[in-house]
Amino acid sequence: MTLMAKNTWPDVPATMPTRGWGWGKVMGRTMLSRAGWGFEGEIPSISKGVIIVAPHTSNWDFVVGAAGMLALDLDIRFLGKHTLFQGPLAPLMRGLGGIPVDRSQVGGGVVEDMAALFEQEEQLLLALAPEGTRSSVERWKTGFHRIALAASVPVVAVALDYVNKKIRFGPCMKVTDDLEHDLEVFQHFFSDAGGKRGNPEGPSA
């Protein structure tokens, strides 16, 4: 794993979807630098994939994650509660790549819709929080795994480590039919990442 100083930035592979937002890159890097955050790990050379981001313990996770996305000029889509796309926040959420989801209907075709979206796009990165909530959970939601399996795309683990103030890129792997094994691999990576609130221990597989 490559460790980067906090005033340097990782190389983004040409295969990755980017926005070309010069202003966004400056804004994101300024935000991270002033807050003392940096990156760790190597960005995988993929054009499509599901990114799982954890631990999710605070609304600040969105701010840090968005700053990281802008700093690297990555074009990342994400699923968000549909109510966040109403009112004055709607243009911001959509502009940053948000896709509204009604959680009361989350079982009604979201996996199929996202798999179809992956099929349509030449490049697509979809970010999800496997915990599904800011509260402590005993077990992750498995939607990310089902989407990746249905779309036949890899899953990339990205940790928001508040203890060391690092956005860490971890395993990138194709998931399998063995859900428990796949969860164990990813959760091992997240086990020492300290969230904004609570302890860094991850949920069990």
PyRosetta script that sets phi, psi and omega in degrees:
from pyrosetta import init, pose_from_sequence

init()
pose = pose_from_sequence("MTLMAKNTWPDVPATMPTRGWGWGKVMGRTMLSRAGWGFEGEIPSISKGVIIVAPHTSNWDFVVGAAGMLALDLDIRFLGKHTLFQGPLAPLMRGLGGIPVDRSQVGGGVVEDMAALFEQEEQLLLALAPEGTRSSVERWKTGFHRIALAASVPVVAVALDYVNKKIRFGPCMKVTDDLEHDLEVFQHFFSDAGGKRGNPEGPSA")
pose.set_psi(1, 134.1)
pose.set_omega(1, -177.7)
pose.set_phi(2, -92.0)
pose.set_psi(2, 125.4)
pose.set_omega(2, 178.9)
pose.set_phi(3, -95.8)
pose.set_psi(3, 128.6)
pose.set_omega(3, -178.0)
pose.set_phi(4, -111.1)
pose.set_psi(4, 139.6)
pose.set_omega(4, 175.0)
pose.set_phi(5, -64.1)
pose.set_psi(5, 156.6)
pose.set_omega(5, -173.2)
pose.set_phi(6, -71.2)
pose.set_psi(6, -12.5)
pose.set_omega(6, 178.0)
pose.set_phi(7, -105.2)
pose.set_psi(7, 16.6)
pose.set_omega(7, 174.6)
pose.set_phi(8, -121.1)
pose.set_psi(8, 163.2)
pose.set_omega(8, -174.6)
pose.set_phi(9, -131.7)
pose.set_psi(9, 141.5)
pose.set_omega(9, -177.8)
pose.set_phi(10, -70.5)
pose.set_psi(10, 154.9)
pose.set_omega(10, 176.0)
pose.set_phi(11, -75.7)
pose.set_psi(11, 136.7)
pose.set_omega(11, 177.4)
pose.set_phi(12, -99.9)
pose.set_psi(12, 118.2)
pose.set_omega(12, -179.5)
pose.set_phi(13, -57.2)
pose.set_psi(13, 147.5)
pose.set_omega(13, -178.2)
pose.set_phi(14, -64.7)
pose.set_psi(14, -18.6)
pose.set_omega(14, 179.9)
pose.set_phi(15, -72.9)
pose.set_psi(15, -21.3)
pose.set_omega(15, -175.6)
pose.set_phi(16, -74.6)
pose.set_psi(16, 141.7)
pose.set_omega(16, 175.0)
pose.set_phi(17, -71.7)
pose.set_psi(17, 131.1)
pose.set_omega(17, 178.8)
pose.set_phi(18, -126.2)
pose.set_psi(18, 165.1)
pose.set_omega(18, -175.7)
pose.set_phi(19, -99.0)
pose.set_psi(19, -27.5)
pose.set_omega(19, -173.6)
pose.set_phi(20, 75.0)
pose.set_psi(20, 27.0)
pose.set_omega(20, 179.4)
pose.set_phi(21, -92.0)
pose.set_psi(21, 91.4)
pose.set_omega(21, 178.7)
pose.set_phi(22, -60.4)
pose.set_psi(22, -41.4)
pose.set_omega(22, 179.5)
pose.set_phi(23, -64.8)
pose.set_psi(23, -36.0)
pose.set_omega(23, 179.7)
pose.set_phi(24, -67.3)
pose.set_psi(24, -38.4)
pose.set_omega(24, 178.6)
pose.set_phi(25, -63.1)
pose.set_psi(25, -44.6)
pose.set_omega(25, 178.7)
pose.set_phi(26, -62.6)
pose.set_psi(26, -44.2)
pose.set_omega(26, -179.2)
pose.set_phi(27, -62.7)
pose.set_psi(27, -47.7)
pose.set_omega(27, -178.2)
pose.set_phi(28, -63.1)
pose.set_psi(28, -43.2)
pose.set_omega(28, -179.4)
pose.set_phi(29, -69.0)
pose.set_psi(29, -34.5)
pose.set_omega(29, 176.9)
pose.set_phi(30, -66.1)
pose.set_psi(30, -44.0)
pose.set_omega(30, 179.5)
pose.set_phi(31, -60.8)
pose.set_psi(31, -47.1)
pose.set_omega(31, -178.5)
pose.set_phi(32, -67.1)
pose.set_psi(32, -42.9)
pose.set_omega(32, -178.6)
pose.set_phi(33, -62.7)
pose.set_psi(33, -44.7)
pose.set_omega(33, -178.8)
pose.set_phi(34, -67.4)
pose.set_psi(34, -28.8)
pose.set_omega(34, 178.4)
pose.set_phi(35, -88.4)
pose.set_psi(35, -3.6)
pose.set_omega(35, 177.8)
pose.set_phi(36, 81.6)
pose.set_psi(36, 19.3)
pose.set_omega(36, -178.6)
pose.set_phi(37, -93.3)
pose.set_psi(37, 153.0)
pose.set_omega(37, 175.4)
pose.set_phi(38, -143.8)
pose.set_psi(38, -175.3)
pose.set_omega(38, 179.7)
pose.set_phi(39, -114.0)
pose.set_psi(39, 155.5)
pose.set_omega(39, 174.9)
pose.set_phi(40, -143.4)
pose.set_psi(40, 141.4)
pose.set_omega(40, 178.4)
pose.set_phi(41, 99.7)
pose.set_psi(41, 176.9)
pose.set_omega(41, -176.6)
pose.set_phi(42, -110.2)
pose.set_psi(42, 131.8)
pose.set_omega(42, 178.0)
pose.set_phi(43, -74.7)
pose.set_psi(43, 125.3)
pose.set_omega(43, -176.8)
pose.set_phi(44, -69.6)
pose.set_psi(44, 149.6)
pose.set_omega(44, 179.8)
pose.set_phi(45, -89.3)
pose.set_psi(45, 83.1)
pose.set_omega(45, 179.6)
pose.set_phi(46, -132.1)
pose.set_psi(46, 159.7)
pose.set_omega(46, 176.2)
pose.set_phi(47, -107.3)
pose.set_psi(47, -20.6)
pose.set_omega(47, 178.2)
pose.set_phi(48, -137.8)
pose.set_psi(48, 146.7)
pose.set_omega(48, 176.7)
pose.set_phi(49, 174.2)
pose.set_psi(49, 161.0)
pose.set_omega(49, 173.3)
pose.set_phi(50, -99.9)
pose.set_psi(50, 126.5)
pose.set_omega(50, 179.1)
pose.set_phi(51, -103.3)
pose.set_psi(51, 121.8)
pose.set_omega(51, 175.5)
pose.set_phi(52, -101.7)
pose.set_psi(52, 128.1)
pose.set_omega(52, -175.5)
pose.set_phi(53, -116.5)
pose.set_psi(53, 126.6)
pose.set_omega(53, -177.8)
pose.set_phi(54, -155.9)
pose.set_psi(54, 166.8)
pose.set_omega(54, -9.9)
pose.set_phi(55, -73.1)
pose.set_psi(55, 152.1)
pose.set_omega(55, -179.2)
pose.set_phi(56, -111.8)
pose.set_psi(56, 101.9)
pose.set_omega(56, -175.4)
pose.set_phi(57, -127.6)
pose.set_psi(57, -5.1)
pose.set_omega(57, -173.2)
pose.set_phi(58, -155.4)
pose.set_psi(58, 156.1)
pose.set_omega(58, 173.8)
pose.set_phi(59, -64.8)
pose.set_psi(59, -19.8)
pose.set_omega(59, 177.6)
pose.set_phi(60, -64.7)
pose.set_psi(60, -20.9)
pose.set_omega(60, 179.0)
pose.set_phi(61, -59.4)
pose.set_psi(61, -38.0)
pose.set_omega(61, 179.2)
pose.set_phi(62, -65.4)
pose.set_psi(62, -39.9)
pose.set_omega(62, -179.7)
pose.set_phi(63, -64.4)
pose.set_psi(63, -47.7)
pose.set_omega(63, 179.6)
pose.set_phi(64, -63.8)
pose.set_psi(64, -44.5)
pose.set_omega(64, 179.9)
pose.set_phi(65, -63.4)
pose.set_psi(65, -41.8)
pose.set_omega(65, 179.1)
pose.set_phi(66, -66.0)
pose.set_psi(66, -39.9)
pose.set_omega(66, 178.1)
pose.set_phi(67, -62.7)
pose.set_psi(67, -41.0)
pose.set_omega(67, 177.8)
pose.set_phi(68, -64.6)
pose.set_psi(68, -41.6)
pose.set_omega(68, 178.5)
pose.set_phi(69, -61.5)
pose.set_psi(69, -45.1)
pose.set_omega(69, 179.3)
pose.set_phi(70, -66.6)
pose.set_psi(70, -41.4)
pose.set_omega(70, -178.2)
pose.set_phi(71, -59.6)
pose.set_psi(71, -33.4)
pose.set_omega(71, -179.8)
pose.set_phi(72, -96.5)
pose.set_psi(72, -2.0)
pose.set_omega(72, -178.8)
pose.set_phi(73, 60.1)
pose.set_psi(73, 30.3)
pose.set_omega(73, 179.8)
pose.set_phi(74, -82.0)
pose.set_psi(74, 140.3)
pose.set_omega(74, 175.8)
pose.set_phi(75, -96.0)
pose.set_psi(75, 98.2)
pose.set_omega(75, -175.8)
pose.set_phi(76, -118.3)
pose.set_psi(76, 130.0)
pose.set_omega(76, 174.2)
pose.set_phi(77, -92.6)
pose.set_psi(77, 156.9)
pose.set_omega(77, 178.1)
pose.set_phi(78, -151.2)
pose.set_psi(78, 152.4)
pose.set_omega(78, 176.9)
pose.set_phi(79, -91.7)
pose.set_psi(79, 135.8)
pose.set_omega(79, 179.7)
pose.set_phi(80, -138.4)
pose.set_psi(80, 155.2)
pose.set_omega(80, 177.5)
pose.set_phi(81, -56.1)
pose.set_psi(81, 132.6)
pose.set_omega(81, -172.1)
pose.set_phi(82, -58.8)
pose.set_psi(82, -27.3)
pose.set_omega(82, -179.2)
pose.set_phi(83, -68.2)
pose.set_psi(83, -21.2)
pose.set_omega(83, 178.3)
pose.set_phi(84, -73.4)
pose.set_psi(84, -12.8)
pose.set_omega(84, -177.9)
pose.set_phi(85, -101.9)
pose.set_psi(85, 20.4)
pose.set_omega(85, 177.1)
pose.set_phi(86, -114.7)
pose.set_psi(86, 147.0)
pose.set_omega(86, 177.6)
pose.set_phi(87, 78.1)
pose.set_psi(87, -155.0)
pose.set_omega(87, -172.8)
pose.set_phi(88, -66.2)
pose.set_psi(88, -22.2)
pose.set_omega(88, -179.3)
pose.set_phi(89, -79.3)
pose.set_psi(89, -15.4)
pose.set_omega(89, -173.1)
pose.set_phi(90, -56.0)
pose.set_psi(90, -49.9)
pose.set_omega(90, -179.4)
pose.set_phi(91, -61.0)
pose.set_psi(91, -38.4)
pose.set_omega(91, 179.3)
pose.set_phi(92, -64.9)
pose.set_psi(92, -47.5)
pose.set_omega(92, -177.8)
pose.set_phi(93, -62.4)
pose.set_psi(93, -42.8)
pose.set_omega(93, 179.6)
pose.set_phi(94, -70.8)
pose.set_psi(94, -38.5)
pose.set_omega(94, -180.0)
pose.set_phi(95, -63.7)
pose.set_psi(95, -31.7)
pose.set_omega(95, 179.3)
pose.set_phi(96, -82.5)
pose.set_psi(96, -5.2)
pose.set_omega(96, 176.7)
pose.set_phi(97, 110.6)
pose.set_psi(97, 13.2)
pose.set_omega(97, -176.8)
pose.set_phi(98, -72.8)
pose.set_psi(98, 144.8)
pose.set_omega(98, 175.4)
pose.set_phi(99, -121.5)
pose.set_psi(99, 113.7)
pose.set_omega(99, -177.1)
pose.set_phi(100, -68.9)
pose.set_psi(100, 139.2)
pose.set_omega(100, 178.3)
pose.set_phi(101, -134.9)
pose.set_psi(101, 130.6)
pose.set_omega(101, 174.3)
pose.set_phi(102, -85.0)
pose.set_psi(102, 108.9)
pose.set_omega(102, -174.1)
pose.set_phi(103, -63.7)
pose.set_psi(103, -22.4)
pose.set_omega(103, 177.8)
pose.set_phi(104, -70.3)
pose.set_psi(104, -14.8)
pose.set_omega(104, 179.8)
pose.set_phi(105, -119.8)
pose.set_psi(105, 20.4)
pose.set_omega(105, -173.4)
pose.set_phi(106, -61.1)
pose.set_psi(106, -25.2)
pose.set_omega(106, 178.8)
pose.set_phi(107, -84.3)
pose.set_psi(107, -4.4)
pose.set_omega(107, -173.3)
pose.set_phi(108, -97.0)
pose.set_psi(108, 58.1)
pose.set_omega(108, 171.1)
pose.set_phi(109, 102.4)
pose.set_psi(109, 5.4)
pose.set_omega(109, -179.4)
pose.set_phi(110, -63.3)
pose.set_psi(110, -44.3)
pose.set_omega(110, 179.2)
pose.set_phi(111, -59.8)
pose.set_psi(111, -46.6)
pose.set_omega(111, -179.9)
pose.set_phi(112, -64.2)
pose.set_psi(112, -40.8)
pose.set_omega(112, 179.8)
pose.set_phi(113, -63.8)
pose.set_psi(113, -42.7)
pose.set_omega(113, -179.0)
pose.set_phi(114, -70.5)
pose.set_psi(114, -36.7)
pose.set_omega(114, 176.7)
pose.set_phi(115, -63.3)
pose.set_psi(115, -39.6)
pose.set_omega(115, 178.5)
pose.set_phi(116, -66.1)
pose.set_psi(116, -37.8)
pose.set_omega(116, 178.7)
pose.set_phi(117, -64.5)
pose.set_psi(117, -41.4)
pose.set_omega(117, 176.2)
pose.set_phi(118, -60.9)
pose.set_psi(118, -37.7)
pose.set_omega(118, -179.8)
pose.set_phi(119, -66.5)
pose.set_psi(119, -35.2)
pose.set_omega(119, -176.7)
pose.set_phi(120, -77.0)
pose.set_psi(120, -33.0)
pose.set_omega(120, -172.2)
pose.set_phi(121, -93.7)
pose.set_psi(121, 143.9)
pose.set_omega(121, 175.3)
pose.set_phi(122, -78.2)
pose.set_psi(122, -31.7)
pose.set_omega(122, 176.9)
pose.set_phi(123, -134.4)
pose.set_psi(123, 132.8)
pose.set_omega(123, 179.0)
pose.set_phi(124, -161.4)
pose.set_psi(124, 124.0)
pose.set_omega(124, 171.7)
pose.set_phi(125, -116.3)
pose.set_psi(125, 127.2)
pose.set_omega(125, -178.7)
pose.set_phi(126, -119.9)
pose.set_psi(126, 118.8)
pose.set_omega(126, -178.3)
pose.set_phi(127, -98.1)
pose.set_psi(127, 136.0)
pose.set_omega(127, 179.4)
pose.set_phi(128, -139.1)
pose.set_psi(128, 149.9)
pose.set_omega(128, 172.0)
pose.set_phi(129, -97.9)
pose.set_psi(129, 109.3)
pose.set_omega(129, -174.2)
pose.set_phi(130, -63.5)
pose.set_psi(130, -22.0)
pose.set_omega(130, 178.0)
pose.set_phi(131, -72.2)
pose.set_psi(131, -28.8)
pose.set_omega(131, 176.6)
pose.set_phi(132, 76.4)
pose.set_psi(132, -2.7)
pose.set_omega(132, -177.4)
pose.set_phi(133, -162.4)
pose.set_psi(133, 160.6)
pose.set_omega(133, 177.4)
pose.set_phi(134, -81.3)
pose.set_psi(134, -13.6)
pose.set_omega(134, -179.9)
pose.set_phi(135, -79.0)
pose.set_psi(135, 157.7)
pose.set_omega(135, 178.1)
pose.set_phi(136, -64.8)
pose.set_psi(136, 136.3)
pose.set_omega(136, -179.8)
pose.set_phi(137, -126.8)
pose.set_psi(137, 151.9)
pose.set_omega(137, 177.4)
pose.set_phi(138, -84.3)
pose.set_psi(138, -25.3)
pose.set_omega(138, -176.0)
pose.set_phi(139, -148.5)
pose.set_psi(139, 138.3)
pose.set_omega(139, 178.1)
pose.set_phi(140, -67.6)
pose.set_psi(140, 153.9)
pose.set_omega(140, 166.9)
pose.set_phi(141, -75.2)
pose.set_psi(141, 148.8)
pose.set_omega(141, -172.5)
pose.set_phi(142, -107.3)
pose.set_psi(142, 12.9)
pose.set_omega(142, -179.7)
pose.set_phi(143, -58.1)
pose.set_psi(143, -39.1)
pose.set_omega(143, -179.6)
pose.set_phi(144, -60.4)
pose.set_psi(144, -39.1)
pose.set_omega(144, -178.8)
pose.set_phi(145, -68.7)
pose.set_psi(145, -42.3)
pose.set_omega(145, -178.8)
pose.set_phi(146, -67.3)
pose.set_psi(146, -38.5)
pose.set_omega(146, 177.9)
pose.set_phi(147, -65.0)
pose.set_psi(147, -47.7)
pose.set_omega(147, -178.7)
pose.set_phi(148, -62.5)
pose.set_psi(148, -39.5)
pose.set_omega(148, -179.9)
pose.set_phi(149, -67.6)
pose.set_psi(149, -42.7)
pose.set_omega(149, -178.7)
pose.set_phi(150, -68.1)
pose.set_psi(150, -35.5)
pose.set_omega(150, -178.0)
pose.set_phi(151, -89.3)
pose.set_psi(151, -8.4)
pose.set_omega(151, -177.2)
pose.set_phi(152, 55.5)
pose.set_psi(152, 50.4)
pose.set_omega(152, 177.4)
pose.set_phi(153, -124.6)
pose.set_psi(153, 156.3)
pose.set_omega(153, 180.0)
pose.set_phi(154, -75.5)
pose.set_psi(154, 162.2)
pose.set_omega(154, 173.7)
pose.set_phi(155, -110.2)
pose.set_psi(155, 133.1)
pose.set_omega(155, 178.3)
pose.set_phi(156, -113.6)
pose.set_psi(156, 129.3)
pose.set_omega(156, 178.7)
pose.set_phi(157, -93.4)
pose.set_psi(157, 130.1)
pose.set_omega(157, 177.5)
pose.set_phi(158, -131.3)
pose.set_psi(158, 120.3)
pose.set_omega(158, -178.2)
pose.set_phi(159, -100.0)
pose.set_psi(159, 137.3)
pose.set_omega(159, 171.3)
pose.set_phi(160, -99.6)
pose.set_psi(160, 96.7)
pose.set_omega(160, -173.8)
pose.set_phi(161, -97.7)
pose.set_psi(161, 97.8)
pose.set_omega(161, -177.7)
pose.set_phi(162, -72.4)
pose.set_psi(162, -25.9)
pose.set_omega(162, 180.0)
pose.set_phi(163, -63.6)
pose.set_psi(163, -46.3)
pose.set_omega(163, -179.0)
pose.set_phi(164, -101.8)
pose.set_psi(164, 0.3)
pose.set_omega(164, -180.0)
pose.set_phi(165, 52.8)
pose.set_psi(165, 56.5)
pose.set_omega(165, 178.8)
pose.set_phi(166, -135.1)
pose.set_psi(166, 139.8)
pose.set_omega(166, 167.9)
pose.set_phi(167, -95.2)
pose.set_psi(167, 110.5)
pose.set_omega(167, -170.8)
pose.set_phi(168, -106.3)
pose.set_psi(168, 124.9)
pose.set_omega(168, 173.4)
pose.set_phi(169, -87.4)
pose.set_psi(169, 128.7)
pose.set_omega(169, -177.0)
pose.set_phi(170, -119.6)
pose.set_psi(170, -142.6)
pose.set_omega(170, -174.7)
pose.set_phi(171, -58.9)
pose.set_psi(171, 143.0)
pose.set_omega(171, 171.6)
pose.set_phi(172, -125.3)
pose.set_psi(172, 113.3)
pose.set_omega(172, -175.6)
pose.set_phi(173, -149.2)
pose.set_psi(173, 151.9)
pose.set_omega(173, 172.4)
pose.set_phi(174, -74.8)
pose.set_psi(174, 130.8)
pose.set_omega(174, 179.8)
pose.set_phi(175, -79.4)
pose.set_psi(175, 164.1)
pose.set_omega(175, -176.3)
pose.set_phi(176, -125.8)
pose.set_psi(176, -177.2)
pose.set_omega(176, 175.7)
pose.set_phi(177, -74.5)
pose.set_psi(177, -10.7)
pose.set_omega(177, -179.8)
pose.set_phi(178, -90.0)
pose.set_psi(178, 83.8)
pose.set_omega(178, -176.6)
pose.set_phi(179, -57.1)
pose.set_psi(179, -46.4)
pose.set_omega(179, -175.3)
pose.set_phi(180, -62.7)
pose.set_psi(180, -39.9)
pose.set_omega(180, 178.6)
pose.set_phi(181, -65.3)
pose.set_psi(181, -44.7)
pose.set_omega(181, -178.9)
pose.set_phi(182, -63.4)
pose.set_psi(182, -42.3)
pose.set_omega(182, 178.2)
pose.set_phi(183, -61.4)
pose.set_psi(183, -39.9)
pose.set_omega(183, -179.6)
pose.set_phi(184, -62.0)
pose.set_psi(184, -41.5)
pose.set_omega(184, 179.6)
pose.set_phi(185, -61.8)
pose.set_psi(185, -48.5)
pose.set_omega(185, -177.0)
pose.set_phi(186, -70.3)
pose.set_psi(186, -41.4)
pose.set_omega(186, -176.6)
pose.set_phi(187, -69.4)
pose.set_psi(187, -27.0)
pose.set_omega(187, 174.3)
pose.set_phi(188, -62.7)
pose.set_psi(188, -40.7)
pose.set_omega(188, 178.6)
pose.set_phi(189, -63.2)
pose.set_psi(189, -40.8)
pose.set_omega(189, -176.9)
pose.set_phi(190, -80.7)
pose.set_psi(190, -10.9)
pose.set_omega(190, -169.5)
pose.set_phi(191, -60.6)
pose.set_psi(191, -26.0)
pose.set_omega(191, -178.6)
pose.set_phi(192, -109.0)
pose.set_psi(192, 15.9)
pose.set_omega(192, 178.7)
pose.set_phi(193, -93.0)
pose.set_psi(193, 121.4)
pose.set_omega(193, -178.1)
pose.set_phi(194, -87.3)
pose.set_psi(194, 123.1)
pose.set_omega(194, 178.9)
pose.set_phi(195, -77.9)
pose.set_psi(195, 173.7)
pose.set_omega(195, 178.6)
pose.set_phi(196, -61.1)
pose.set_psi(196, -38.9)
pose.set_omega(196, 178.8)
pose.set_phi(197, -128.3)
pose.set_psi(197, 150.9)
pose.set_omega(197, 176.0)
pose.set_phi(198, 81.9)
pose.set_psi(198, -177.2)
pose.set_omega(198, -179.3)
pose.set_phi(199, -89.4)
pose.set_psi(199, 161.8)
pose.set_omega(199, -176.1)
pose.set_phi(200, -80.1)
pose.set_psi(200, 2.0)
pose.set_omega(200, -178.0)
pose.set_phi(201, -68.4)
pose.set_psi(201, 129.2)
pose.set_omega(201, -179.6)
pose.set_phi(202, -83.4)
pose.set_psi(202, 163.3)
pose.set_omega(202, 177.3)
pose.set_phi(203, -68.8)
pose.set_psi(203, 159.4)
pose.set_omega(203, -179.6)
pose.set_phi(204, -79.3)
pose.set_psi(204, 158.6)
pose.set_omega(204, 178.1)
pose.set_phi(205, -77.6)
pose.dump_pdb("model.pdb")
